[in-house]
Amino acid sequence: MEIDQKLLEIICCPETKQDLKVADEELISRLNGLVERKELKNRIKQIVDKKLDGGLIREDGKYLYPIIEEIPILLIDESIPLESEKRDSEIKENSNMG
């Protein structure tokens, strides 16, 4: 998903004020796979039930703010923890190997 560069320059994480960068398509595809399986949860442990059009990753890489229906959702509670997503995918990859 394309996002206006000027918009990216003025928006930031509402919690820490860190810069945000556009998530790559591979990550969004992986997250949407979790959405389809009802396994993706946001920061307040609610299941994300809408497919992501894209996402904005906080500079420290810990959270992704979803873009849904082409609208960036910059609410702290709606952010998606990326550490747990990364850990879950690593666990699944390791369990498929053995």
Residue pairs with C-beta under 8 A, 6 or more apart in sequence:
1 22
1 28
1 53
1 54
1 67
1 70
3 22
3 54
3 56
3 67
3 72
8 20
8 21
8 22
8 56
11 20
11 56
11 72
11 74
12 18
12 19
12 20
13 19
13 20
13 58
13 59
13 63
13 65
13 74
14 74
14 75
14 76
15 76
15 79
16 58
16 60
18 58
18 59
18 60
19 59
20 56
20 57
20 58
20 59
20 65
21 56
21 57
21 59
22 54
22 55
22 56
22 57
23 54
23 55
23 56
23 57
23 64
27 55
27 57
27 64
28 52
28 53
28 54
28 55
30 85
30 89
31 40
31 52
31 55
31 64
31 80
31 85
32 51
32 52
34 40
34 48
34 85
34 88
35 48
35 49
35 50
35 51
35 52
36 51
38 47
38 49
39 47
39 88
40 47
40 48
40 80
40 85
41 47
41 48
41 80
41 81
41 84
42 48
42 77
42 78
42 79
42 80
42 81
43 63
43 76
43 77
43 78
43 79
43 80
43 81
44 77
48 66
48 80
50 66
50 68
50 69
51 68
52 66
52 67
52 68
53 67
53 68
53 69
53 70
54 66
54 67
55 64
55 65
55 66
55 67
55 80
56 64
56 65
56 67
56 72
56 74
57 63
57 64
57 65
57 82
58 64
58 65
58 79
61 82
62 81
62 82
62 83
63 79
63 80
63 81
63 82
64 79
64 80
64 82
65 72
65 73
65 74
65 75
65 78
65 79
65 80
66 72
66 73
66 78
66 79
66 80
67 73
